[in-house]
Amino acid sequence: MLTCRELTEVITDYLEGRMSFMDRVRFRVHIGMCRGCRAYLDQMKQTIRTIGRLPPEDMPPDVQAQLLERFREWKQ
């Protein structure tokens, strides 16, 4: 069984369909029993829908390059 903390750490994987079958089962069992985590999941889904409706913003090339470099460093 997942803890609430573990659920919050893997919620993106769940929403993006990147969980194994057994992990999805564990996730859904927890959601079925935990009102707080159900509310958190609903909030995350609403946030994704809302952000998806926003128009894209232009990012200055130097800022984009800095962000990409930091993400590369973070993965190492």
N, C-alpha and C positions, 0 to 999 in steps of 0.2 A: 504494500500500500504506500502511496506517495504521501509525504507530509505537505502541508500548505507551502512551506518554503521551497521544497523540491518542485512543486507544481508551478510556482511563479518563475522558476528558473527554466522550465521546459515549455512554457506556454507558447512561445514563438514556434518551436518545433511542431507542436500540436496544430497550431493554426496554419502552418505552411505544409502540413502533411508529411513531415519528415520524421515520424516516429515509427518504430516497429509495431507490429500488431499487439504484442504483449504490453508495451509501454502505453499504447493508446487505451488498452483495456484498463490498465492501472489508473490512467488519467481520468477516464470516464467514471470509474468506480468512485474515485475521490470526489469528482464534480457532483456525482449523484448524492453524495452524503454530506457535502460541505456547502452550506449556503453562502458563506463568505467567498469561497473560491468560485462559485457559480456567478456571483456578482462581479468578481474580478474578471472572469472570462467574458461576461457580457460587456463590461466596460472596455476591455481590449478590442472586442469586435466592433463596438461603436466607434472607438477611436480610429480604427483602421478604415471604417466606412467614411468617417468625417474627413480624415486626412486625404483619402482617395479622391474626394471631390474638390480639393484645393488645386488651383492652377499651379503648374511648376514655376519655380522662380529661377531666374538666371543667376549663376554663381560665377564670380570673377575667376578667371583661369588660375590665378596664383593661389586663391583660396582652395580651389578644387585640387590643385597639385599638392598643397600642404596636407589636406585631409587624406588624400590617397596615400601619401607617404606615411602618415601616422597609422593608418590602418595596416599597411604592410609591416611596419615595425611591431604593431600590436600582435599580429599573427605569429611572429617569430618568438 
